[in-house]
Amino acid sequence: MEELSKRQKQVLVLLLAGILLGTGSLIYQHLQRDPVEIIPVSPVTEPWPEGELRGEIIVHVSGAVVAPGVYHLPVGSRVYQALEAAGGALPGAQVDLLNLAALVRDGERIRVPAGYPASGEPAAPAKTGAAPNPAAPTPAAPAGQEKPRAAGGSMARPGRLVDPNTASSSELQTIPGIGPVLAARIIEYRETVAPFTRPEDLLNVPGIGVKTLEKIEKYLEFGNP
């Protein structure tokens, strides 16, 4: 093999130098690149709560509150805030049976237990005294006054009637079925709202329903309010 000329040797050296420089440049650029970071993405599998999209929840407050009904409350409201929206609990309500600090859920019903029986009135006090003698004759009714009906008919009206517009708390409690709570409510209603002109007006007093009115109506009289 013939030896390379001086000129050819120079060209060959330049080619090798160019290849080495190009390769070194590529390696340097590769080393200077930042590593690729892979960020994992978790898929959403649970639906977004509808109440939080609205920013409010809807609850039903019932039982012994001033204004039972359905109320719209902000998300994150507590039980005590639901009671405040319903006007607060009625006197005697057993609020201690509820967890007032609990979170309210959308669609939840909150029932406030009353402090008196389901009939809406305290239990009537037991009567004392001697039992009536069934053999004793029934006294004749005065002229112009309705005669008491026989057994099996409606009960005769008592001799002493009570005016709910003027009676004191103790006088109201002489009516069977009216205790201290109902007596206080009757007095509060006639002093702050309006006097009573007929028996049906007592239905506006909290705790007095139709059945309760039927029991106490025969003991009432209405004078000039």
KEFI-931051 format. One line per 2 residues: number of its first residue (from 1); for each residue x, y, z of C-alpha. Coordinates in steps of 0.2 Angstrom, whole numbers, plus 5000, padded with zeros to 4 digits. Example, Ala and Ser with C-alpha at 12.3 -4.5 7.8 and 13.67 -1.06 7.14 Angstrom:
BEGIN
1 = 5062,4978,5039 | 5068,4995,5036
***
This chain:
BEGIN
1 = 5000,5000,5000 | 5006,5016,4995
3 = 5010,5029,5009 | 4998,5044,5010
5 = 5004,5060,5005 | 5006,5075,5017
7 = 4990,5083,5010 | 4979,5068,5012
9 = 4986,5066,5030 | 4980,5083,5034
11 = 4963,5080,5027 | 4961,5064,5036
13 = 4966,5073,5053 | 4953,5087,5050
15 = 4939,5074,5046 | 4943,5064,5062
17 = 4944,5080,5072 | 4927,5086,5065
19 = 4919,5069,5069 | 4926,5070,5087
21 = 4919,5087,5090 | 4902,5084,5083
23 = 4900,5068,5094 | 4906,5077,5109
25 = 4894,5091,5106 | 4879,5079,5105
27 = 4885,5070,5121 | 4886,5087,5130
29 = 4869,5093,5125 | 4861,5076,5130
31 = 4869,5077,5147 | 4863,5095,5150
33 = 4844,5091,5147 | 4833,5090,5163
35 = 4826,5073,5167 | 4807,5070,5162
37 = 4796,5070,5178 | 4781,5059,5177
39 = 4766,5065,5188 | 4754,5052,5192
41 = 4735,5057,5190 | 4722,5049,5200
43 = 4705,5046,5192 | 4689,5054,5200
45 = 4678,5039,5204 | 4665,5047,5217
47 = 4652,5059,5211 | 4653,5077,5217
49 = 4639,5080,5230 | 4625,5090,5223
51 = 4622,5100,5239 | 4640,5107,5238
53 = 4638,5112,5220 | 4623,5123,5226
55 = 4633,5129,5241 | 4617,5125,5252
57 = 4608,5110,5260 | 4589,5107,5262
59 = 4583,5101,5279 | 4566,5097,5287
61 = 4564,5104,5305 | 4549,5097,5314
63 = 4543,5094,5332 | 4543,5106,5346
65 = 4549,5122,5336 | 4541,5138,5333
67 = 4540,5137,5314 | 4542,5119,5308
69 = 4546,5117,5290 | 4559,5115,5276
71 = 4574,5126,5277 | 4589,5130,5265
73 = 4605,5131,5275 | 4623,5134,5270
75 = 4634,5119,5268 | 4642,5114,5285
77 = 4628,5120,5296 | 4625,5113,5313
79 = 4609,5106,5321 | 4608,5122,5332
81 = 4608,5133,5317 | 4594,5123,5309
83 = 4584,5125,5325 | 4587,5144,5325
85 = 4581,5145,5307 | 4565,5137,5313
87 = 4562,5150,5326 | 4570,5141,5341
89 = 4563,5127,5352 | 4546,5129,5361
91 = 4546,5130,5380 | 4549,5113,5388
93 = 4556,5105,5372 | 4569,5091,5376
95 = 4583,5099,5366 | 4596,5090,5377
97 = 4591,5074,5367 | 4599,5081,5351
99 = 4617,5084,5347 | 4617,5102,5343
101 = 4635,5102,5337 | 4632,5089,5324
103 = 4634,5093,5305 | 4617,5093,5296
105 = 4616,5083,5280 | 4607,5087,5264
107 = 4589,5080,5265 | 4590,5076,5284
109 = 4575,5078,5295 | 4578,5085,5312
111 = 4564,5082,5325 | 4564,5091,5341
113 = 4555,5080,5355 | 4542,5089,5365
115 = 4543,5090,5384 | 4524,5085,5386
117 = 4514,5070,5380 | 4510,5068,5361
119 = 4492,5075,5365 | 4500,5092,5366
121 = 4496,5095,5385 | 4503,5090,5402
123 = 4495,5075,5411 | 4480,5081,5421
125 = 4482,5081,5440 | 4474,5067,5449
127 = 4458,5072,5459 | 4456,5069,5477
129 = 4441,5068,5488 | 4427,5056,5492
131 = 4420,5046,5477 | 4402,5051,5472
133 = 4388,5039,5478 | 4379,5032,5463
135 = 4364,5029,5473 | 4362,5048,5478
137 = 4348,5057,5469 | 4353,5069,5456
139 = 4348,5087,5462 | 4335,5096,5451
141 = 4342,5109,5439 | 4337,5127,5443
143 = 4324,5135,5431 | 4331,5140,5415
145 = 4347,5129,5417 | 4350,5113,5406
147 = 4347,5097,5415 | 4361,5085,5416
149 = 4359,5071,5404 | 4358,5052,5409
151 = 4373,5040,5408 | 4378,5037,5390
153 = 4375,5055,5385 | 4387,5070,5385
155 = 4394,5076,5401 | 4385,5090,5410
157 = 4394,5107,5410 | 4402,5110,5427
159 = 4394,5123,5439 | 4409,5134,5440
161 = 4416,5140,5423 | 4433,5149,5420
163 = 4435,5164,5409 | 4452,5162,5400
165 = 4454,5181,5398 | 4454,5184,5416
167 = 4458,5168,5425 | 4475,5166,5434
169 = 4487,5152,5431 | 4480,5142,5446
171 = 4462,5145,5441 | 4466,5139,5423
173 = 4474,5123,5431 | 4457,5119,5439
175 = 4452,5114,5421 | 4456,5095,5418
177 = 4469,5094,5405 | 4477,5111,5408
179 = 4494,5111,5418 | 4506,5125,5422
181 = 4514,5125,5404 | 4497,5127,5395
183 = 4491,5139,5408 | 4506,5150,5405
185 = 4504,5149,5386 | 4486,5155,5387
187 = 4490,5170,5398 | 4505,5174,5387
189 = 4494,5173,5371 | 4480,5184,5378
191 = 4492,5197,5384 | 4504,5198,5369
193 = 4493,5193,5354 | 4474,5195,5357
195 = 4460,5191,5370 | 4449,5176,5367
197 = 4432,5179,5360 | 4426,5161,5357
199 = 4433,5143,5361 | 4441,5141,5343
201 = 4453,5155,5347 | 4462,5144,5359
203 = 4468,5133,5345 | 4481,5147,5342
205 = 4489,5143,5358 | 4504,5131,5355
207 = 4500,5114,5363 | 4481,5115,5361
209 = 4473,5105,5347 | 4456,5100,5342
211 = 4455,5085,5354 | 4461,5096,5368
213 = 4449,5110,5365 | 4434,5097,5365
215 = 4439,5091,5382 | 4441,5109,5390
217 = 4427,5118,5380 | 4414,5114,5393
219 = 4423,5122,5407 | 4425,5139,5398
221 = 4415,5155,5398 | 4419,5171,5388
223 = 4415,5187,5396 | 4420,5205,5389
225 = 4438,5204,5384
***
